[in-house]
Amino acid sequence: MTARIVTTEPDVDRPPAPRFAFDRHTWKEIAYLLSNLPIAVLGFTYVVTMLATGVGLAVTVIGLPVLAAGLLGARQLGKAERGRARALIGLRIEEPSPLPRSRDEGFFGRLWSGLKDPVGWRTVLYEFIRLPWGVLTFAITLTGLFVLWPVLPFIVRGLTNADRAMARALLSPSDELERRIAELESDRGVVVDTAAADLRRIERDLHDGAQARLVNLAMGLGLAKEKLLEDPDAAAAMVDEAHGEVKLALQELRDLARGIHPAILTDRGLDAALSSVASRCTVPVKVTADLPQRPAAAIEGIAYFTVSELLQNVSKHSGARSASVDVWRSADRLLIQVRDDGRGGASLDKGTGMSGLADRLGAVDGLFVVDSPDGGPTTVTAELPWRDRTPA
């Protein structure tokens, strides 16, 4: 089972073959063809007005911004057309990725991005073509309703198939790169949310743990200072208690630092760090790391925390007697496999943190696969892109 959730839907992009009976698909197609003309008139009027205004004012300072705004509006026309095609002729077209926005671009950078927007220009071309096509399909369909009734379903299917081809060609995302941009935009949101959650966790741990303990320590040392002359024995007991509090505070800070980025990972690499994590697992874990060199620090950190959370799941949920961790490089990928002989039944939607791991790996172009039948064993495989480590 991959980290991406796949749903199965009826193949609405392929309506049933035409037949003489006027079923609901045929009536929807008739409605689509009859609505082509008024929709095409509106779209054609918009793009002609937009182009005439933008190009006509291009000699002034407002012409190009008007044209860029018009192309942005053309995007909305394309979105409306995709919705109409989906509702009436069952054609599902992916939404193109939004225009890239960067605060560093400045006004002219954003203006240029808008002016060269391929999605907007393809929609403009689509609206130009639609007017004569809309007149033709409206006339044929309306005539067919009164003259060509017996063969109208075949005529309607042929015309809507031409509409489908036109919409796919001009209203679909430009290419695979555009779809990939849309995925990365979504993944960036996951990364931001995860980072914010981690910062809140660190703040909470500092406030409720080490900070509170250090405040108590300061108060205890203050009282011991006051009693130092009048009651040396009580002061010594307070200092001894404060010494114990210092040790606990240091341990809490070490645990917190390990949760942010363990020193052993920075100093000795993934093999030693994973061995350290495995030693804290409640079941015996065999660690095998076959890495000719260390990956980039960011990839190394993600691999470490992935294994760390998976071994926590083994300790808490699996009921296993043994587990293993294997890490190796294959071409330009870093592969991680964690196995246990527990009861199985693990999945991405049972609250074990695996869905969060899948999101984190997906955000860096990674993969996350869970194979965990009831009764076990469980095998979790993670893939990360390999990036060479930058020399310090």
Contacts in CASP RR format, 6 or more apart in sequence:
PFRMAT RR
TARGET T0000
AUTHOR 0000-0000-0000
METHOD contacts of the structure
MODEL  1
MTARIVTTEPDVDRPPAPRFAFDRHTWKEIAYLLSNLPIAVLGFTYVVTM
LATGVGLAVTVIGLPVLAAGLLGARQLGKAERGRARALIGLRIEEPSPLP
RSRDEGFFGRLWSGLKDPVGWRTVLYEFIRLPWGVLTFAITLTGLFVLWP
VLPFIVRGLTNADRAMARALLSPSDELERRIAELESDRGVVVDTAAADLR
RIERDLHDGAQARLVNLAMGLGLAKEKLLEDPDAAAAMVDEAHGEVKLAL
QELRDLARGIHPAILTDRGLDAALSSVASRCTVPVKVTADLPQRPAAAIE
GIAYFTVSELLQNVSKHSGARSASVDVWRSADRLLIQVRDDGRGGASLDK
GTGMSGLADRLGAVDGLFVVDSPDGGPTTVTAELPWRDRTPA
1 347 0 8 1.000
1 348 0 8 1.000
1 369 0 8 1.000
1 370 0 8 1.000
1 371 0 8 1.000
2 367 0 8 1.000
2 368 0 8 1.000
2 369 0 8 1.000
3 348 0 8 1.000
3 358 0 8 1.000
3 359 0 8 1.000
3 361 0 8 1.000
3 362 0 8 1.000
3 367 0 8 1.000
3 368 0 8 1.000
3 369 0 8 1.000
5 348 0 8 1.000
12 86 0 8 1.000
12 90 0 8 1.000
12 91 0 8 1.000
12 92 0 8 1.000
13 90 0 8 1.000
13 91 0 8 1.000
13 92 0 8 1.000
13 164 0 8 1.000
15 25 0 8 1.000
15 29 0 8 1.000
15 89 0 8 1.000
15 90 0 8 1.000
15 157 0 8 1.000
16 23 0 8 1.000
16 25 0 8 1.000
17 157 0 8 1.000
18 26 0 8 1.000
18 153 0 8 1.000
18 154 0 8 1.000
18 156 0 8 1.000
18 157 0 8 1.000
18 158 0 8 1.000
19 153 0 8 1.000
20 150 0 8 1.000
20 153 0 8 1.000
21 153 0 8 1.000
22 152 0 8 1.000
22 153 0 8 1.000
26 152 0 8 1.000
26 153 0 8 1.000
26 156 0 8 1.000
26 157 0 8 1.000
28 87 0 8 1.000
28 88 0 8 1.000
28 89 0 8 1.000
28 90 0 8 1.000
29 88 0 8 1.000
29 89 0 8 1.000
29 156 0 8 1.000
29 157 0 8 1.000
29 159 0 8 1.000
29 160 0 8 1.000
30 141 0 8 1.000
30 145 0 8 1.000
30 152 0 8 1.000
30 156 0 8 1.000
31 88 0 8 1.000
32 84 0 8 1.000
32 85 0 8 1.000
32 88 0 8 1.000
32 89 0 8 1.000
32 160 0 8 1.000
32 163 0 8 1.000
33 137 0 8 1.000
33 138 0 8 1.000
33 140 0 8 1.000
33 141 0 8 1.000
33 156 0 8 1.000
33 159 0 8 1.000
33 160 0 8 1.000
33 163 0 8 1.000
34 138 0 8 1.000
34 141 0 8 1.000
34 142 0 8 1.000
35 84 0 8 1.000
35 88 0 8 1.000
36 130 0 8 1.000
36 133 0 8 1.000
36 134 0 8 1.000
36 137 0 8 1.000
36 138 0 8 1.000
36 163 0 8 1.000
37 134 0 8 1.000
37 135 0 8 1.000
37 137 0 8 1.000
37 138 0 8 1.000
39 81 0 8 1.000
39 84 0 8 1.000
39 130 0 8 1.000
40 127 0 8 1.000
40 130 0 8 1.000
40 131 0 8 1.000
40 133 0 8 1.000
40 134 0 8 1.000
40 135 0 8 1.000
41 131 0 8 1.000
43 77 0 8 1.000
43 127 0 8 1.000
43 130 0 8 1.000
43 131 0 8 1.000
44 127 0 8 1.000
44 128 0 8 1.000
44 130 0 8 1.000
44 131 0 8 1.000
46 73 0 8 1.000
46 74 0 8 1.000
46 77 0 8 1.000
46 127 0 8 1.000
47 74 0 8 1.000
47 77 0 8 1.000
47 124 0 8 1.000
47 127 0 8 1.000
47 128 0 8 1.000
50 66 0 8 1.000
50 67 0 8 1.000
50 70 0 8 1.000
50 71 0 8 1.000
50 73 0 8 1.000
50 74 0 8 1.000
50 124 0 8 1.000
51 67 0 8 1.000
51 124 0 8 1.000
53 63 0 8 1.000
53 66 0 8 1.000
53 67 0 8 1.000
54 63 0 8 1.000
54 64 0 8 1.000
54 66 0 8 1.000
54 67 0 8 1.000
54 70 0 8 1.000
55 63 0 8 1.000
55 67 0 8 1.000
56 63 0 8 1.000
57 63 0 8 1.000
57 66 0 8 1.000
58 64 0 8 1.000
58 67 0 8 1.000
64 111 0 8 1.000
64 115 0 8 1.000
65 111 0 8 1.000
67 115 0 8 1.000
68 111 0 8 1.000
68 114 0 8 1.000
68 115 0 8 1.000
68 117 0 8 1.000
71 114 0 8 1.000
71 115 0 8 1.000
71 117 0 8 1.000
71 120 0 8 1.000
71 121 0 8 1.000
71 124 0 8 1.000
72 99 0 8 1.000
72 114 0 8 1.000
72 117 0 8 1.000
72 120 0 8 1.000
73 120 0 8 1.000
74 120 0 8 1.000
74 121 0 8 1.000
74 123 0 8 1.000
74 124 0 8 1.000
74 127 0 8 1.000
75 96 0 8 1.000
75 117 0 8 1.000
75 119 0 8 1.000
75 120 0 8 1.000
75 123 0 8 1.000
77 123 0 8 1.000
77 127 0 8 1.000
78 123 0 8 1.000
78 126 0 8 1.000
78 171 0 8 1.000
79 95 0 8 1.000
81 123 0 8 1.000
81 126 0 8 1.000
81 167 0 8 1.000
81 171 0 8 1.000
82 91 0 8 1.000
82 93 0 8 1.000
82 95 0 8 1.000
82 167 0 8 1.000
82 171 0 8 1.000
85 91 0 8 1.000
85 93 0 8 1.000
85 163 0 8 1.000
85 164 0 8 1.000
85 167 0 8 1.000
85 171 0 8 1.000
86 92 0 8 1.000
86 93 0 8 1.000
89 160 0 8 1.000
89 163 0 8 1.000
89 164 0 8 1.000
91 164 0 8 1.000
91 167 0 8 1.000
91 168 0 8 1.000
93 167 0 8 1.000
93 168 0 8 1.000
93 171 0 8 1.000
93 172 0 8 1.000
94 172 0 8 1.000
94 173 0 8 1.000
94 179 0 8 1.000
95 173 0 8 1.000
95 182 0 8 1.000
96 119 0 8 1.000
96 172 0 8 1.000
96 173 0 8 1.000
96 174 0 8 1.000
96 178 0 8 1.000
96 182 0 8 1.000
97 173 0 8 1.000
97 178 0 8 1.000
97 179 0 8 1.000
97 181 0 8 1.000
97 182 0 8 1.000
97 185 0 8 1.000
98 182 0 8 1.000
98 185 0 8 1.000
99 113 0 8 1.000
99 114 0 8 1.000
99 117 0 8 1.000
100 113 0 8 1.000
100 181 0 8 1.000
101 110 0 8 1.000
105 113 0 8 1.000
118 174 0 8 1.000
119 173 0 8 1.000
119 174 0 8 1.000
119 178 0 8 1.000
122 170 0 8 1.000
122 171 0 8 1.000
122 174 0 8 1.000
123 170 0 8 1.000
123 171 0 8 1.000
125 170 0 8 1.000
126 166 0 8 1.000
126 167 0 8 1.000
126 170 0 8 1.000
126 171 0 8 1.000
129 166 0 8 1.000
129 170 0 8 1.000
133 162 0 8 1.000
133 163 0 8 1.000
133 166 0 8 1.000
137 159 0 8 1.000
137 163 0 8 1.000
140 155 0 8 1.000
140 159 0 8 1.000
141 152 0 8 1.000
141 155 0 8 1.000
141 156 0 8 1.000
141 159 0 8 1.000
144 152 0 8 1.000
144 155 0 8 1.000
145 152 0 8 1.000
148 155 0 8 1.000
173 179 0 8 1.000
173 182 0 8 1.000
187 362 0 8 1.000
187 363 0 8 1.000
187 364 0 8 1.000
188 363 0 8 1.000
189 363 0 8 1.000
190 359 0 8 1.000
190 360 0 8 1.000
190 362 0 8 1.000
190 363 0 8 1.000
191 360 0 8 1.000
191 363 0 8 1.000
194 356 0 8 1.000
194 359 0 8 1.000
194 360 0 8 1.000
194 363 0 8 1.000
202 256 0 8 1.000
202 260 0 8 1.000
205 252 0 8 1.000
205 256 0 8 1.000
206 256 0 8 1.000
209 252 0 8 1.000
210 249 0 8 1.000
210 252 0 8 1.000
210 253 0 8 1.000
210 256 0 8 1.000
213 245 0 8 1.000
213 248 0 8 1.000
213 249 0 8 1.000
213 252 0 8 1.000
214 249 0 8 1.000
216 245 0 8 1.000
217 242 0 8 1.000
217 245 0 8 1.000
217 246 0 8 1.000
217 249 0 8 1.000
220 238 0 8 1.000
220 241 0 8 1.000
220 242 0 8 1.000
221 238 0 8 1.000
221 239 0 8 1.000
221 242 0 8 1.000
223 238 0 8 1.000
224 234 0 8 1.000
224 235 0 8 1.000
224 238 0 8 1.000
224 239 0 8 1.000
224 242 0 8 1.000
225 235 0 8 1.000
227 234 0 8 1.000
227 235 0 8 1.000
227 238 0 8 1.000
228 235 0 8 1.000
257 263 0 8 1.000
261 301 0 8 1.000
262 273 0 8 1.000
262 276 0 8 1.000
262 304 0 8 1.000
264 272 0 8 1.000
264 273 0 8 1.000
264 276 0 8 1.000
265 272 0 8 1.000
265 273 0 8 1.000
265 300 0 8 1.000
265 301 0 8 1.000
265 304 0 8 1.000
266 297 0 8 1.000
269 294 0 8 1.000
269 300 0 8 1.000
270 289 0 8 1.000
270 291 0 8 1.000
270 294 0 8 1.000
270 295 0 8 1.000
270 300 0 8 1.000
270 303 0 8 1.000
270 304 0 8 1.000
270 327 0 8 1.000
271 287 0 8 1.000
271 289 0 8 1.000
271 291 0 8 1.000
271 327 0 8 1.000
273 304 0 8 1.000
274 287 0 8 1.000
274 289 0 8 1.000
274 304 0 8 1.000
274 307 0 8 1.000
274 325 0 8 1.000
274 327 0 8 1.000
275 287 0 8 1.000
277 304 0 8 1.000
277 307 0 8 1.000
277 308 0 8 1.000
277 311 0 8 1.000
278 285 0 8 1.000
278 286 0 8 1.000
278 287 0 8 1.000
278 311 0 8 1.000
278 325 0 8 1.000
279 285 0 8 1.000
280 311 0 8 1.000
281 311 0 8 1.000
281 314 0 8 1.000
281 315 0 8 1.000
281 323 0 8 1.000
282 314 0 8 1.000
282 315 0 8 1.000
283 314 0 8 1.000
283 315 0 8 1.000
283 318 0 8 1.000
283 319 0 8 1.000
283 320 0 8 1.000
283 321 0 8 1.000
283 322 0 8 1.000
283 323 0 8 1.000
283 340 0 8 1.000
284 321 0 8 1.000
284 322 0 8 1.000
284 323 0 8 1.000
285 311 0 8 1.000
285 314 0 8 1.000
285 322 0 8 1.000
285 323 0 8 1.000
285 324 0 8 1.000
285 325 0 8 1.000
286 322 0 8 1.000
286 323 0 8 1.000
286 324 0 8 1.000
286 325 0 8 1.000
287 324 0 8 1.000
287 325 0 8 1.000
287 327 0 8 1.000
288 324 0 8 1.000
288 325 0 8 1.000
288 326 0 8 1.000
288 327 0 8 1.000
289 326 0 8 1.000
289 327 0 8 1.000
289 328 0 8 1.000
290 326 0 8 1.000
290 327 0 8 1.000
290 328 0 8 1.000
290 329 0 8 1.000
291 327 0 8 1.000
291 328 0 8 1.000
291 329 0 8 1.000
291 334 0 8 1.000
292 329 0 8 1.000
293 388 0 8 1.000
293 389 0 8 1.000
294 300 0 8 1.000
294 389 0 8 1.000
295 303 0 8 1.000
295 329 0 8 1.000
295 334 0 8 1.000
295 384 0 8 1.000
295 386 0 8 1.000
295 387 0 8 1.000
295 388 0 8 1.000
295 389 0 8 1.000
296 387 0 8 1.000
296 388 0 8 1.000
296 389 0 8 1.000
296 390 0 8 1.000
297 389 0 8 1.000
297 390 0 8 1.000
298 364 0 8 1.000
298 387 0 8 1.000
299 334 0 8 1.000
299 364 0 8 1.000
299 384 0 8 1.000
299 385 0 8 1.000
299 386 0 8 1.000
299 387 0 8 1.000
300 389 0 8 1.000
302 360 0 8 1.000
302 361 0 8 1.000
302 364 0 8 1.000
302 384 0 8 1.000
303 327 0 8 1.000
303 334 0 8 1.000
303 336 0 8 1.000
303 382 0 8 1.000
303 384 0 8 1.000
306 336 0 8 1.000
306 357 0 8 1.000
306 360 0 8 1.000
306 361 0 8 1.000
306 382 0 8 1.000
307 325 0 8 1.000
307 327 0 8 1.000
307 336 0 8 1.000
307 338 0 8 1.000
309 353 0 8 1.000
309 357 0 8 1.000
310 338 0 8 1.000
310 357 0 8 1.000
310 380 0 8 1.000
311 323 0 8 1.000
311 325 0 8 1.000
311 338 0 8 1.000
313 346 0 8 1.000
313 352 0 8 1.000
313 353 0 8 1.000
313 354 0 8 1.000
314 320 0 8 1.000
314 323 0 8 1.000
314 338 0 8 1.000
314 340 0 8 1.000
317 346 0 8 1.000
317 352 0 8 1.000
318 340 0 8 1.000
318 342 0 8 1.000
318 343 0 8 1.000
318 344 0 8 1.000
318 346 0 8 1.000
318 378 0 8 1.000
319 340 0 8 1.000
319 342 0 8 1.000
319 343 0 8 1.000
320 340 0 8 1.000
320 341 0 8 1.000
320 342 0 8 1.000
320 343 0 8 1.000
320 378 0 8 1.000
321 341 0 8 1.000
321 342 0 8 1.000
322 340 0 8 1.000
322 341 0 8 1.000
323 338 0 8 1.000
323 339 0 8 1.000
323 340 0 8 1.000
323 341 0 8 1.000
324 337 0 8 1.000
324 338 0 8 1.000
324 339 0 8 1.000
324 340 0 8 1.000
325 336 0 8 1.000
325 337 0 8 1.000
325 338 0 8 1.000
326 335 0 8 1.000
326 336 0 8 1.000
326 337 0 8 1.000
326 338 0 8 1.000
326 339 0 8 1.000
327 334 0 8 1.000
327 335 0 8 1.000
327 336 0 8 1.000
327 337 0 8 1.000
328 334 0 8 1.000
328 335 0 8 1.000
329 335 0 8 1.000
329 386 0 8 1.000
331 386 0 8 1.000
332 385 0 8 1.000
332 386 0 8 1.000
333 383 0 8 1.000
333 384 0 8 1.000
333 385 0 8 1.000
333 386 0 8 1.000
334 383 0 8 1.000
334 384 0 8 1.000
334 385 0 8 1.000
334 386 0 8 1.000
335 381 0 8 1.000
335 382 0 8 1.000
335 383 0 8 1.000
335 384 0 8 1.000
336 381 0 8 1.000
336 382 0 8 1.000
336 383 0 8 1.000
336 384 0 8 1.000
337 379 0 8 1.000
337 380 0 8 1.000
337 381 0 8 1.000
337 382 0 8 1.000
338 379 0 8 1.000
338 380 0 8 1.000
339 377 0 8 1.000
339 378 0 8 1.000
339 379 0 8 1.000
339 380 0 8 1.000
340 377 0 8 1.000
340 378 0 8 1.000
341 376 0 8 1.000
341 377 0 8 1.000
342 375 0 8 1.000
342 376 0 8 1.000
342 377 0 8 1.000
342 378 0 8 1.000
343 374 0 8 1.000
343 375 0 8 1.000
343 376 0 8 1.000
344 372 0 8 1.000
344 373 0 8 1.000
344 374 0 8 1.000
344 375 0 8 1.000
344 376 0 8 1.000
344 377 0 8 1.000
344 378 0 8 1.000
345 372 0 8 1.000
345 373 0 8 1.000
345 374 0 8 1.000
345 375 0 8 1.000
345 376 0 8 1.000
345 378 0 8 1.000
346 352 0 8 1.000
346 354 0 8 1.000
346 370 0 8 1.000
346 372 0 8 1.000
346 378 0 8 1.000
346 380 0 8 1.000
347 354 0 8 1.000
347 370 0 8 1.000
347 372 0 8 1.000
348 354 0 8 1.000
348 355 0 8 1.000
348 358 0 8 1.000
348 370 0 8 1.000
349 355 0 8 1.000
354 368 0 8 1.000
354 370 0 8 1.000
354 380 0 8 1.000
357 368 0 8 1.000
357 382 0 8 1.000
358 368 0 8 1.000
361 367 0 8 1.000
361 368 0 8 1.000
361 382 0 8 1.000
361 383 0 8 1.000
361 384 0 8 1.000
362 368 0 8 1.000
364 384 0 8 1.000
364 385 0 8 1.000
365 385 0 8 1.000
366 382 0 8 1.000
366 383 0 8 1.000
366 384 0 8 1.000
366 385 0 8 1.000
367 381 0 8 1.000
367 382 0 8 1.000
367 383 0 8 1.000
368 380 0 8 1.000
368 381 0 8 1.000
368 382 0 8 1.000
368 383 0 8 1.000
369 380 0 8 1.000
369 381 0 8 1.000
369 382 0 8 1.000
370 378 0 8 1.000
370 379 0 8 1.000
370 380 0 8 1.000
371 378 0 8 1.000
371 379 0 8 1.000
371 380 0 8 1.000
371 381 0 8 1.000
372 378 0 8 1.000
372 379 0 8 1.000
372 380 0 8 1.000
END
